[in-house]
């Protein structure tokens, strides 16, 4: 809402007054042509003068309109015509009465306009408070609305320890040391003080506490040293500050609720993490411990093939534990915001090859292949993290597909992006699970190929890493059967200079 002008004597209002007088005069001549009496024309001019008072709400223009209107009527319509003399000696008294009536009407119109303007400001304030969050925004709204209502500088002191912070000034400068004392006294006693009050009457600002029954949120001052506030203005300030305090209290409790909800989510995350770790790490640790015990206790009785198998089992379990711990640490860094990306141009063929080397060791009879349209395809990535993403996707396919499955990793360029997909021809993913596979700690109900349920961190980590790279990841059905995970990265083009 634009700031309302307090000057009624504007060029627009002067033009309106002239148009009303001109229109009244023209209609007066029309009344004469119609044969109406002089009293009808006189009444017409009275109506024009009152209309000017209502429309312009200016006392100056109302007085001028009364004087000019009577002179026009006297000169053009009253006998004798075209003379300022008049046979009717009541015209001077009419002039005085008309001026009084026009002043009264303009005063009522002006008050009505001010009340409507203030009502609109208060309604607008309610709407702004509903959307506001944070002390800074709420206080700024309050100061801006007060400035529109009062056209005065505003200052706000926020609580700071046992005292007040440095003042925030709106539309003006704060007062001196006396004003600071008045603001401090207001904070301590929760009572208005400052300009033209019993306390610190010589201060430049009048201060009010911004407080509810339980809490104080600050002290707000309005310049009132040179121009005292009217009773109506003071009532408006108190009403608006009461709304401001309630809004600040609502925002305070909303913030507390958000903090409590975040704390509950963190506690649930930790509880789920501990529960998953205690359940899922027990199986590989028991297997490693049992295999190592057999190698130690039955070394002389075991055949070379049995020893090799036990060693292979220990290695596979250790690799699974290593991958799980790496995912766990990476997820923790992501959640804490401590994961730093080191972006640089990388050949996707090298990234995919490294990921395949790390997963082929425990592929368990599954065939992992790579397909790339361009051997020089490059992306701007953190190679270490993208390798982890591809490893997690391949590992996920290994866990949930039977032996003999083909896992295919593809990469291509499209629309300035690198599209990477990891597809398998296994049993696929149920439709209801596709919406949740990227959630932390979510795993499908059916068992995996090696009997381990998994922590449900791998795909959640993939989503976090790809999102940090500015890309997206999704899962879909593979044709004719199976699942395909696809993610996007920013393509890096090689510039050749001839």
C-alpha positions as CSV (number, residue, x, y, z in Angstrom):
1,X,0.0,0.0,0.0
2,X,1.4,3.4,-0.9
3,X,2.0,6.0,1.7
4,X,-1.0,8.2,2.1
5,X,-0.3,11.9,1.4
6,X,-1.3,14.2,4.2
7,X,-1.6,17.2,1.9
8,X,-5.1,17.7,0.7
9,X,-4.3,20.9,-1.1
10,X,-2.9,19.2,-4.2
11,X,-3.1,20.0,-7.9
12,X,-5.5,17.1,-8.3
13,X,-7.9,18.5,-5.7
14,X,-7.7,22.0,-7.1
15,X,-8.6,20.7,-10.6
16,X,-11.5,18.7,-9.1
17,X,-12.8,21.9,-7.4
18,X,-12.5,23.9,-10.6
19,X,-14.4,21.2,-12.5
20,X,-17.2,21.1,-9.9
21,X,-17.6,24.9,-10.0
22,X,-17.5,24.9,-13.9
23,X,-20.1,22.1,-14.0
24,X,-22.3,23.8,-11.5
25,X,-22.2,27.0,-13.5
26,X,-23.1,25.2,-16.7
27,X,-26.0,23.3,-15.1
28,X,-27.2,26.7,-13.6
29,X,-27.5,28.1,-17.1
30,X,-29.4,24.9,-18.1
31,X,-31.8,25.5,-15.2
32,X,-32.4,29.0,-16.5
33,X,-33.2,27.7,-20.0
34,X,-35.6,25.3,-18.4
35,X,-37.4,28.2,-16.7
36,X,-36.5,27.1,-13.1
37,X,-36.4,29.8,-10.4
38,X,-33.4,31.4,-8.9
39,X,-33.7,29.4,-5.7
40,X,-33.1,26.2,-7.6
41,X,-29.9,27.5,-9.1
42,X,-28.9,28.7,-5.6
43,X,-29.5,25.2,-4.2
44,X,-27.4,23.8,-7.0
45,X,-24.4,25.9,-6.0
46,X,-24.9,24.8,-2.4
47,X,-24.8,21.2,-3.6
48,X,-21.6,21.9,-5.6
49,X,-19.9,23.5,-2.6
50,X,-20.8,20.5,-0.3
51,X,-19.6,18.1,-3.0
52,X,-16.2,19.8,-3.1
53,X,-15.9,19.5,0.7
54,X,-16.7,15.8,0.5
55,X,-14.5,14.9,-2.5
56,X,-11.4,16.9,-1.6
57,X,-11.6,16.7,2.2
58,X,-9.7,20.1,2.2
59,X,-10.8,22.9,4.5
60,X,-8.9,25.4,2.4
61,X,-10.6,24.3,-0.8
62,X,-14.0,24.2,0.9
63,X,-13.7,27.8,2.0
64,X,-12.5,28.9,-1.4
65,X,-15.3,26.9,-3.1
66,X,-17.9,28.6,-0.9
67,X,-16.6,32.1,-1.6
68,X,-16.1,31.6,-5.4
69,X,-19.4,29.7,-5.7
70,X,-21.4,32.5,-4.1
71,X,-19.6,35.2,-6.2
72,X,-20.3,33.3,-9.4
73,X,-24.0,32.9,-8.4
74,X,-24.2,36.5,-7.4
75,X,-22.6,37.7,-10.6
76,X,-24.2,35.5,-13.2
77,X,-27.6,34.5,-11.7
78,X,-28.7,36.9,-8.9
79,X,-30.4,40.2,-9.6
80,X,-28.9,42.5,-10.7
81,X,-27.1,40.3,-13.3
82,X,-23.4,40.7,-14.0
83,X,-22.8,42.7,-10.8
84,X,-21.5,41.9,-7.4
85,X,-24.3,43.9,-5.9
86,X,-27.3,42.0,-4.7
87,X,-30.9,42.9,-3.7
88,X,-30.9,40.0,-1.2
89,X,-29.1,41.3,1.9
90,X,-29.0,37.7,3.3
91,X,-26.1,36.7,1.0
92,X,-23.4,37.7,3.5
93,X,-25.1,35.5,6.2
94,X,-25.4,32.7,3.6
95,X,-21.7,33.1,2.9
96,X,-20.9,32.6,6.6
97,X,-23.3,29.7,7.0
98,X,-22.0,28.0,3.8
99,X,-18.4,28.3,5.0
100,X,-19.3,26.7,8.3
101,X,-21.2,23.9,6.7
102,X,-18.4,23.2,4.2
103,X,-15.8,23.2,6.9
104,X,-17.9,20.7,8.9
105,X,-18.5,18.5,5.9
106,X,-14.8,18.6,4.9
107,X,-13.7,17.8,8.5
108,X,-16.1,14.8,8.6
109,X,-14.9,13.6,5.2
110,X,-11.3,14.0,6.2
111,X,-11.9,12.0,9.4
112,X,-13.8,9.4,7.5
113,X,-10.9,9.1,5.0
114,X,-8.3,8.8,7.8
115,X,-10.4,6.1,9.6
116,X,-10.7,4.2,6.3
117,X,-7.0,4.5,5.6
118,X,-6.1,3.4,9.1
119,X,-8.5,0.4,8.9
120,X,-6.9,-0.6,5.7
121,X,-3.4,-0.4,7.2
122,X,-4.5,-2.5,10.2
123,X,-6.1,-5.2,7.9
124,X,-3.0,-5.2,5.7
125,X,-0.9,-5.6,8.9
126,X,-2.9,-8.7,9.9
127,X,-2.3,-10.2,6.5
128,X,1.5,-9.4,6.6
129,X,1.8,-10.9,10.1
130,X,0.2,-14.1,9.0
131,X,3.0,-14.7,6.5
132,X,5.9,-13.2,8.5
133,X,8.6,-15.4,10.2
134,X,11.5,-14.3,12.3
135,X,11.9,-11.3,14.6
136,X,13.6,-9.1,11.9
137,X,10.8,-9.5,9.4
138,X,8.0,-9.0,12.0
139,X,9.7,-5.9,13.5
140,X,10.3,-4.4,10.0
141,X,6.6,-4.9,9.1
142,X,5.5,-3.2,12.4
143,X,7.8,-0.2,11.8
144,X,6.7,0.2,8.2
145,X,3.0,0.1,9.1
146,X,3.5,2.6,11.9
147,X,5.3,4.9,9.6
148,X,2.4,4.8,7.1
149,X,-0.1,5.4,9.9
150,X,1.8,8.2,11.7
151,X,4.4,9.5,9.2
152,X,7.0,9.5,12.0
153,X,10.4,7.8,12.5
154,X,10.4,4.6,14.5
155,X,13.2,2.9,16.5
156,X,13.3,-0.7,17.9
157,X,15.5,-2.1,20.7
158,X,15.8,-5.9,21.0
159,X,16.5,-7.6,24.4
160,X,20.2,-8.5,24.9
161,X,21.1,-10.1,28.2
162,X,19.9,-7.8,31.0
163,X,19.9,-4.8,28.7
164,X,19.0,-3.8,25.1
165,X,20.8,-4.2,21.8
166,X,21.8,-1.3,19.5
167,X,18.7,0.4,18.1
168,X,17.3,-0.4,14.7
169,X,16.2,2.8,13.1
170,X,13.4,3.0,10.6
171,X,12.8,6.3,8.6
172,X,14.9,8.4,10.9
173,X,17.7,8.5,13.5
174,X,17.3,7.6,17.2
175,X,17.6,10.1,20.0
176,X,20.5,10.6,22.4
177,X,21.5,9.2,25.8
178,X,18.2,10.3,27.4
179,X,16.3,8.1,24.9
180,X,18.4,5.1,25.7
181,X,17.7,5.6,29.4
182,X,14.0,5.8,28.6
183,X,14.1,2.7,26.5
184,X,16.0,0.8,29.2
185,X,13.4,2.0,31.9
186,X,10.6,0.8,29.6
187,X,12.2,-2.6,29.3
188,X,12.7,-3.0,33.0
189,X,9.2,-1.7,34.0
190,X,7.2,-2.7,31.0
191,X,5.5,0.7,31.0
192,X,5.5,3.5,28.4
193,X,8.1,6.2,29.0
194,X,9.7,9.0,27.0
195,X,8.5,12.1,25.2
196,X,5.8,14.0,27.2
197,X,5.3,11.3,29.8
198,X,6.0,11.4,33.5
199,X,9.3,9.5,32.9
200,X,12.0,11.1,30.7
201,X,9.6,13.7,29.4
202,X,12.4,15.5,27.4
203,X,13.3,12.5,25.3
204,X,12.7,12.7,21.6
205,X,10.8,9.4,21.3
206,X,7.9,7.8,23.2
207,X,8.6,4.2,24.1
208,X,6.4,1.2,24.6
209,X,7.2,-2.4,25.6
210,X,6.6,-5.1,22.9
211,X,5.5,-7.8,25.3
212,X,2.9,-10.4,26.2
213,X,2.0,-11.5,29.7
214,X,4.9,-14.0,29.7
215,X,7.7,-12.6,27.6
216,X,9.2,-9.3,26.5
217,X,10.4,-9.1,22.9
218,X,11.7,-5.6,22.7
219,X,11.1,-1.9,23.1
220,X,9.7,0.3,20.3
221,X,9.8,4.0,20.1
222,X,8.0,6.6,18.0
223,X,9.2,10.2,17.5
224,X,6.8,12.4,19.6
225,X,9.0,15.1,21.0
226,X,8.1,17.9,18.6
227,X,4.7,16.7,17.6
228,X,2.8,14.9,20.3
229,X,0.7,11.8,19.5
230,X,-3.0,12.2,19.6
231,X,-5.1,9.9,21.8
232,X,-6.3,8.1,18.6
233,X,-2.7,7.7,17.4
234,X,-1.5,6.3,20.7
235,X,-4.4,3.8,20.7
236,X,-3.4,2.7,17.2
237,X,0.2,2.2,18.3
238,X,-0.7,0.1,21.3
239,X,-3.1,-2.0,19.3
240,X,-0.5,-2.7,16.6
241,X,2.3,-3.4,19.1
242,X,0.0,-5.9,20.8
243,X,-0.5,-7.7,17.5
244,X,3.3,-7.5,16.9
245,X,4.0,-9.2,20.3
246,X,1.5,-11.9,19.7
247,X,3.0,-12.6,16.3
248,X,6.5,-12.7,17.8
249,X,5.3,-15.2,20.5
250,X,3.7,-17.3,17.8
251,X,6.9,-17.3,15.8
252,X,8.9,-18.2,18.9
253,X,6.8,-21.2,19.7
254,X,6.7,-22.3,16.0
255,X,10.5,-22.3,16.1
256,X,10.5,-24.3,19.3
257,X,8.2,-26.9,17.7
258,X,10.4,-27.1,14.6
259,X,13.5,-27.6,16.7
260,X,11.7,-30.3,18.8
261,X,10.5,-32.0,15.6
262,X,14.1,-31.9,14.2
263,X,15.4,-33.3,17.4
264,X,12.9,-36.1,17.3
265,X,13.9,-36.9,13.7
266,X,17.5,-37.0,14.8
267,X,16.8,-39.3,17.7
268,X,14.8,-41.6,15.5
269,X,17.6,-41.6,12.9
270,X,20.1,-42.6,15.6
271,X,17.8,-45.2,17.0
272,X,17.2,-46.7,13.6
273,X,20.9,-46.6,12.8
274,X,21.9,-48.4,16.1
275,X,19.2,-51.0,15.6
276,X,20.2,-51.6,12.0
277,X,23.9,-51.8,12.8
278,X,23.4,-54.2,15.8
279,X,21.3,-56.5,13.6
280,X,23.1,-56.4,10.3
281,X,26.7,-56.4,11.4
282,X,26.3,-59.4,13.6
283,X,26.0,-61.8,10.7
284,X,29.2,-61.0,8.9
285,X,31.2,-60.6,12.1
286,X,30.0,-64.0,13.3
287,X,30.9,-65.5,10.0
288,X,34.4,-64.0,10.1
289,X,34.9,-65.1,13.7
290,X,33.7,-68.7,12.9
291,X,35.9,-69.0,9.7
292,X,38.9,-67.7,11.5
293,X,38.3,-70.1,14.4
294,X,38.1,-73.0,12.1
295,X,41.3,-72.0,10.3
296,X,43.1,-71.8,13.7
297,X,41.6,-74.9,15.4
298,X,41.3,-77.3,12.5
299,X,44.2,-76.2,10.4
300,X,45.7,-79.7,10.1
301,X,42.3,-81.3,9.2
302,X,41.2,-78.9,6.5
303,X,41.9,-79.6,2.9
304,X,43.5,-76.8,0.7
305,X,40.1,-76.3,-1.0
306,X,38.3,-75.8,2.4
307,X,41.0,-73.4,3.6
308,X,40.7,-71.4,0.4
309,X,36.9,-71.3,0.7
310,X,37.1,-70.1,4.4
311,X,39.6,-67.4,3.4
312,X,37.3,-66.4,0.5
313,X,34.4,-66.2,2.9
314,X,36.4,-64.0,5.3
315,X,37.4,-61.7,2.5
316,X,33.8,-61.3,1.2
317,X,32.5,-60.6,4.6
318,X,35.3,-58.1,5.3
319,X,34.6,-56.3,1.9
320,X,30.9,-56.2,2.8
321,X,31.7,-54.6,6.2
322,X,34.1,-52.2,4.6
323,X,31.5,-51.0,2.1
324,X,28.9,-50.7,4.8
325,X,31.2,-48.6,7.0
326,X,32.1,-46.4,4.0
327,X,28.5,-45.8,3.3
328,X,27.8,-45.1,6.9
329,X,30.5,-42.6,7.2
330,X,29.6,-40.9,3.9
331,X,25.9,-40.6,5.0
332,X,27.0,-39.1,8.3
333,X,29.1,-36.5,6.6
334,X,26.3,-35.7,4.2
335,X,23.7,-35.3,6.9
336,X,26.1,-33.1,8.9
337,X,26.9,-31.0,5.9
338,X,30.6,-31.8,6.1
339,X,30.9,-33.4,2.7
340,X,33.0,-31.2,0.4
341,X,32.8,-31.8,-3.3
342,X,36.0,-31.6,-5.4
343,X,34.6,-31.1,-8.8
344,X,36.8,-31.5,-11.9
345,X,36.5,-32.9,-15.4
346,X,36.7,-36.7,-15.4
347,X,36.5,-39.4,-18.0
348,X,33.4,-41.5,-17.4
349,X,35.0,-44.6,-18.8
350,X,37.7,-44.5,-16.1
351,X,35.1,-43.9,-13.3
352,X,32.9,-46.8,-14.5
353,X,36.0,-49.1,-14.8
354,X,37.1,-48.4,-11.3
355,X,33.6,-49.1,-9.9
356,X,33.4,-52.4,-11.8
357,X,36.8,-53.5,-10.5
358,X,35.6,-53.0,-6.9
359,X,32.5,-55.0,-7.4
360,X,33.6,-57.9,-9.7
361,X,35.3,-59.6,-6.7
362,X,32.0,-60.5,-5.1
363,X,29.7,-60.6,-8.2
364,X,28.9,-64.2,-7.4
365,X,28.3,-65.6,-10.9
366,X,26.7,-62.4,-12.2
367,X,28.1,-60.8,-15.3
368,X,28.9,-57.1,-15.1
369,X,29.3,-55.2,-18.4
370,X,29.9,-51.6,-19.5
371,X,28.6,-49.8,-22.5
372,X,29.5,-46.3,-23.5
373,X,28.8,-44.5,-26.8
374,X,31.7,-42.1,-26.5
375,X,35.1,-43.1,-25.0
376,X,35.9,-39.4,-24.4
377,X,32.6,-38.7,-22.6
378,X,33.5,-36.4,-19.6
379,X,31.5,-35.1,-16.7
380,X,32.3,-32.4,-14.0
381,X,32.2,-34.5,-10.9
382,X,33.9,-35.6,-7.7
383,X,35.2,-38.9,-9.1
384,X,35.5,-40.6,-5.7
385,X,31.9,-40.0,-4.8
386,X,30.5,-41.0,-8.2
387,X,32.5,-44.2,-8.1
388,X,30.8,-44.9,-4.7
389,X,27.4,-44.2,-6.4
390,X,28.0,-46.7,-9.2
391,X,29.5,-49.3,-6.7
392,X,26.3,-49.0,-4.5
393,X,24.0,-49.4,-7.5
394,X,25.9,-52.5,-8.7
395,X,26.1,-53.9,-5.2
396,X,22.3,-53.4,-4.9
397,X,21.8,-55.3,-8.1
398,X,24.0,-58.1,-6.9
399,X,22.1,-58.4,-3.6
400,X,18.7,-58.6,-5.1
401,X,19.3,-60.8,-8.2
402,X,20.1,-64.5,-8.6
403,X,23.3,-65.9,-10.1
404,X,23.5,-65.7,-13.9
405,X,22.0,-62.2,-13.9
406,X,23.6,-59.6,-16.3
407,X,24.3,-56.2,-14.8
408,X,24.9,-53.5,-17.5
409,X,26.4,-50.0,-16.8
410,X,25.7,-47.5,-19.6
411,X,26.7,-43.9,-20.1
412,X,25.7,-41.4,-22.8
413,X,25.5,-37.6,-23.4
414,X,22.1,-35.9,-23.8
415,X,21.2,-32.2,-23.7
416,X,24.3,-31.1,-21.9
417,X,24.0,-33.9,-19.3
418,X,25.7,-37.3,-18.8
419,X,23.1,-40.0,-18.3
420,X,24.4,-43.0,-16.4
421,X,22.2,-46.2,-15.9
422,X,22.8,-49.4,-14.0
423,X,20.3,-52.1,-15.3
424,X,19.8,-55.7,-14.5
425,X,17.5,-58.5,-15.8
426,X,16.6,-59.8,-12.4
427,X,13.1,-60.1,-10.8
428,X,12.8,-56.3,-10.6
429,X,11.4,-54.0,-7.8
430,X,7.8,-54.0,-6.7
431,X,5.8,-51.0,-7.7
432,X,5.1,-50.0,-4.1
433,X,8.8,-50.1,-3.2
434,X,9.9,-47.8,-6.0
435,X,8.7,-44.7,-4.1
436,X,10.8,-45.6,-1.0
437,X,13.9,-47.3,-2.2
438,X,15.9,-44.0,-1.8
439,X,14.8,-43.6,1.8
440,X,17.4,-44.2,4.5
441,X,17.1,-47.6,6.3
442,X,14.5,-48.8,3.8
443,X,15.0,-52.3,2.5
444,X,12.6,-54.7,0.6
445,X,11.0,-57.4,2.6
446,X,12.4,-60.3,0.7
447,X,15.8,-61.7,1.5
448,X,19.0,-60.9,-0.5
449,X,21.2,-63.3,-2.4
450,X,23.6,-63.8,0.4
451,X,21.2,-63.7,3.3
452,X,22.1,-60.2,4.5
453,X,19.3,-57.7,4.8
454,X,21.6,-54.6,4.5
455,X,21.4,-51.3,6.4
456,X,19.4,-49.5,3.6
457,X,22.1,-46.8,3.3
458,X,23.5,-47.4,-0.2
459,X,20.6,-45.9,-2.3
460,X,20.0,-43.1,0.2
461,X,23.7,-42.1,-0.1
462,X,23.4,-42.3,-3.9
463,X,20.5,-39.8,-3.9
464,X,22.4,-37.4,-1.5
465,X,25.6,-37.5,-3.7
466,X,23.8,-37.0,-7.0
467,X,21.7,-34.1,-5.5
468,X,24.9,-32.5,-4.3
469,X,26.1,-32.7,-7.9
470,X,23.0,-30.9,-9.1
471,X,21.6,-34.0,-10.7
472,X,18.7,-36.4,-10.2
473,X,18.3,-40.2,-9.7
474,X,15.3,-42.4,-10.4
475,X,14.4,-46.1,-10.7
476,X,12.2,-47.8,-13.4
477,X,11.4,-51.2,-14.8
478,X,13.9,-52.7,-17.2
479,X,12.6,-54.4,-20.4
480,X,11.6,-57.3,-20.5
481,X,12.2,-57.6,-16.7
482,X,14.5,-56.3,-14.0
483,X,15.2,-52.8,-12.7
484,X,17.2,-49.9,-14.0
485,X,18.6,-47.0,-11.9
486,X,19.4,-43.8,-13.9
487,X,21.1,-40.6,-12.7
488,X,22.3,-37.4,-14.4
489,X,25.5,-35.4,-14.1
490,X,26.8,-32.2,-15.7
491,X,28.6,-32.9,-18.9
492,X,32.1,-31.4,-19.5
493,X,32.9,-30.6,-23.1
494,X,36.4,-30.6,-24.4
495,X,37.3,-27.4,-26.2
496,X,39.6,-27.9,-29.2
497,X,41.7,-25.0,-30.5
498,X,42.9,-25.2,-34.0
